[in-house]
């Protein structure tokens, strides 16, 4: 379904092997727009750019792809450490790509919070309608939050679910399927592919990074 065509510590480029409909909150968001490529670009921590649109175009040109057909994520992590999960339920296949940059909790009790990022991209082969893709986006977001809540960083009184810079994308061929919830074949496949990818990331984080000390 998706094929990694180039990677380094600073970028990861994936060919979706077909023109898909994408819904994302990535650095260069695509809201019901076509996507042929999925790209992750490493940026410095605390990255800010005045003209994000122009920067997106610059990055896509440097990768040799057209920004009009590329979903682009930004992260501060070494991109050689990405993880991939895949699952097929009743013939419906899904793949998930995850970059995980949270090595300390983001706690409400703390005045200063470390800002990390968890980037998630899920591709399904089931042709989805716009409503269906939105429903799948909801499902993927719920699974991501649940996974981090159960296995990610912990604060003194609550879980650390995510950060302000988290980004999510779902993509599929355009079609008529209007449901992407956990009770559907596409929702099950997407959820289990994402759980596999996130579990790989959580398992690699040293235990000492996962707890915020009591003040």
C-alpha positions, 0 to 999 in steps of 0.5 A: 500500500505505502512504500518508503522511498527515501529516509535519513535522520532528517527526512522520511519520504513515503510513496502512497502508490496511488492518489488518495484523499487526505484529511490532516492537521500536519504542518502542511495540512490537507483537508479533503485534498489529494495526496500521493506522498507522505513526508516527515521533515526534521526541524529544530526543537521550538521550530517557528517559521514566519511563512509556513506555506513557503517553507512547505514548498521549499521542503517539498522541492528539496525532496523532489515532490510536488507540495500539492500532492504531499502531506508533510509533517514536522518533527524534532526527532531522528526520523530513522526511529519512526515505526510502522504498523500494519493490519488487515481485517476481513480483507481491509488493510491499513498501515500506520506510520508514527514518529514519537518525540515525547520523552517527558510528561506534559503535566497541568501541575507544572508551570513549565511543560516540555513540548514534544510531538506524536505524529500519526499517519494512517492509510487505509485501502477502503474507499471512504467518503468525506464523512467516512474519512472524518469518522476514521480521523476520530477513531484514530485520534481516540486510539492515539489518546488511549495508547498514550494515556495507558502506556505513555508519560504519567503525571502525579494525578493524571496521564499525559495524553498529548501536546499542542504540536501533535499532528494526525493524518488519515488517507484513503481512496475516495469512495462511498464508505461513510463509517470508520468507527471501531466497530467497522472493518476499516476502523478495526484495521486502522486501530490495530495498525496504529496500536502496533506502531505506537507500541513500538515507540512506547516500548523503546522509551526508557522508564525514567522518562515516563514519570513526572516527579511529585513537587 
